Amino acid sequence: MKKNAVPPEKRFADALLFLGRTQSLATAFDDFLDFALLFIKWWDRRPEEYLDLEKKYPSQHAHEHFAEAFLAMLDIADHRGEGFKDPFGDFYMEHLSNDRAGQFFTPEEVCDLIVQLQTGSEMPEGTTVADPCCGSGRLLLSAAKINHKAVFFAADVDLTCCKMTLLNFLMNTMGGEVAWMNTLSLEHWKSWKVSKVMDGNGMYLPYYEEIAVEKAVFPIMHANTIRAQQVENELADRSDRTTSPKSAAARSKKGRPTNQLFFDFGD
């Protein structure tokens, strides 16, 4: 980086703050997320899909700031070639959190520590990693640093948070699902599946698709079902004083998922 080069975080913030002059900043941020998701949709992107954004931001100067924010987002996420850096959370907390019921995300260093405490330095390929209140997806990004070939599931009640997490999945080729849902009431409104395909040059390209709610995988519900089974087993163990320790231990493991990492508290 040149000595006088503007850091990508400042480029990102400046571009979004400019866009927030004609719309509310919260609206401009959501519109940028929609623009970024549309622009990444390389496999099925049509010019008419940009019409709504063009009507709200008709000036060429605004279009340039959308492009500048997009490029800065990629630079932040790349993190000097290391990847798995969240471009959204810090801006969101500084400029929008008070408008969204005071949302504050776990610092990325703490996310790294939480994952290391739960997994150590290794995570088997195919491990299922779930975060029921994902925020911008920071805990899952930290898990991907251990093994990005795990299967990641994210959920949040805030649609903006789901879009931030979906973009973080795509920029880091993380496969899995993002669900816009209330993980307490289990109301579920929308889900996206992120997969990857190999191009002609042998490179994997990520893509996403909106999937029907009834076809989405529900790791949150599955984990709750597992916990309910564990509680039932624990109560049975307490009431059955004649049960040997060996059989009680065997029963308590009944139904537990294999290689599942589940965060009870998200960002």
N, C-alpha and C positions, 0 to 999 in steps of 0.2 A: 504494500500500500504506500502511495506517495505521502510525504510528510504532511502536505496541506490538503490531502483528500478528505472529503466529508464522510464521516462514519455512516454506514448504511442505516443504523438506528435513527440518526438524525434525518437522513434523506427520507426514510419511511414516515417519520412523524411529521416533517415539514409538508410532505405531499398530502397526507391525510388532513392536516390542519387547514391547508388551503382549500381542499374539497369541502371541508366543514363550514366554509364561509357562506355558501349559498344554500346548503341544507344544514340540519342539525348535525353535529359531529357524530352522534350515534347512528343517524341515518346514513351519513357518508361512509362510516366504517362498515356497516352492514352491506351497503352497495358495493364497496370495494371487495368484500369477501365474495359476493355474488359474481362480480367481474372476474376475480381470480379463478374461481371454480369454473366459470364459463371458458375462460381463456385456456385453462389446462385441459379442457374437454377436446383434445386433439382428434379423437376418433369420430366425433359427431357434433361439430360446431357449425352453426348456421348464422349468417350475417343478421337475419331478422331477430335473433335472440338478444342482440345488443340494443334493440330499438328503445326499450324502456329506459335504459341507462342514458342513451343519447338524448332522449327527451328531457331528462332531469338535469343533464350536464351537457348543454349544447355547444359550449365553447371549445375550441381547439386547445386552449390552455388547460382546461379541465381534463381533456383526454390525455394530454401530456403528463399530468400529475397522476392519473390512474396508472399509466405506463411506468412512471418513475417509482411509485409505491410498489408496483409489482416486482420490478427489478431489485429494489432495495430489500423486499421481502425474501427474494431468492438468495441474495447475498448474506442476509442475516442467518437464514436457515442453513446455508452452506457452512458457515462458521469456520472459514479458512480451511475448508476441505474436510473438517471433522464431522459435519452434519449434526442432526438431532438437536438443533437449537430452535427454541420457540421464538418466532418473530413477533408474536401478537401480545403475549401476556403483559409485558411491561407497559406498552402503550395503553392497553385496555385498562390496567389498574390506575395509571396516572391520569388518564383523561376521561374515562367512562365509568369507572367502578361506582362512583357515588350515584350515578343515574341508574345503576342496575343493582340496587339494594346492597351496596357496599361489598361487592365481590372482590376477594383478594386470593390470588393463587399462591400455592406453595412455591417458595424459591427453588430454582432449578437444582442448586447444590443439595438442598434438603431432599428433593425428589431422588437424586442420585443415591443419597445415603439410605433412604427408605428401601429402594430396590436392592441395594447391596446387602442390607441387613436381612432381607427376605430371601434372596437368591444366592448370595455369595458372588463369586466372579464368573459363574457358569449358569446357563439356562438351557436345558435340552431343546433341540429343534422341535417345533410343533407344540411347545408349551402354550397354553391358553392364558392370556393376561387380560384381566378385566378391571376397569375402573368405572364405578357406577355414578360418579359425579366428577366428570373428567376435566371441567374447566377448559383450558386450551390444550389439554392432552399432555401436560408436562410429565406426569408419572409414567405414561406409556412411552414417551420419548426416552426417558431414562432407562426403561426396561429394554427398549430397542438397542440401546448402546451395548447391552450385554449380548443380545441376540436379536437382530432385526428380522430373523426368519420365524420368530414366534408368531402366534395368531392373536391379534389385538382386538379387544372389544371395548368400546367407549360408550358412555351414555351421559346425558345431561338434560336437565329440564329447560335450559336456556338454549334457544335455537342458535344464537350467535356463537355460543361456546361450541356447539356441535360443528358449525361451519369452520371455526378455527382449528378444531381437532381434525376434521376431514382434510383440510389443507395440509396440516402437519403430517398426516398419514401419507398423502400423495407426494409431498416433497421428499419424503424419506423412504418411499416404496415399502410401506408397512401394510401388510395384508390384514384384513379383518372387517369389522363393521362398526359404524357409528350410529347410535340410536338417539333420536330426539324423544325423550320419554321421562316420566316421573318415576324414579326407581323406588319411591316409597309407596305410591298408590298403584304402580305398574301400569299407569296410563301410557300408551305408546302411540305417537303421532306419525313418525316418519323414520325410515332407516336407509342408510347408504352402505353398500358393500364395496370394498376396495380390493382389487385384484391386480395382477400384473401379467403382461404378455411379452414374449420375446420378439424383438423386431428383426429385420434382415441382417443387422450387424451383430447379432448376438447379445444385444443389450436389453435389459428388462425395462419396460415402460409401464408405469402404474395407470390404472383407469378406475373410474367409479361408476356405479349405477344406483339409482334409487330402486329399492326393492319393496315389495308389498310387506306390510307389517306382519302378516300371518306367516310369511316365509323367512322372516328374520330369525337369527339365532338369539336365544335369550340367556346369556351366561348369568345375568343378574337373577333371573327367576330360577335358573338351575342351581345357583349357589344358595338361594334362599330355601329351595327345596331340600338341598343337602343339609343345611343347618337345621331345618325342622326335623329331619330324620335323625340328626345327631342328638338333638334335645330329647326326642322321643326315646332314643336308645339310652341316654343318660338317666331319664326318669325310670325306665324299665330296670336298669342296673341297680338303682337305689332301692326299688321295691322288692327286688329279687335277691335277698341276702344269701341264698344258697348257691348263687352262680359263681363259678370259679373265676379267678382273675384272667385266666387265659381266654375263656370264652367271652368274657365281658369286653376284653380288648378287641377280640375279633369282631364282635357286634358293633363296637363303636366306629370301626373302619368301614362298615357296610355303606355302600353308596357313595363314598368319597371320590371325587374326580381325580383322574391321573394327570400329574403335571399341570395343575391349575394354580395360577397365582392370582389372588383376588384381593384388591385393595378395598378395605372397608371405608376408608376416608380418602376422597380424591382431592384435587387441587382446590 
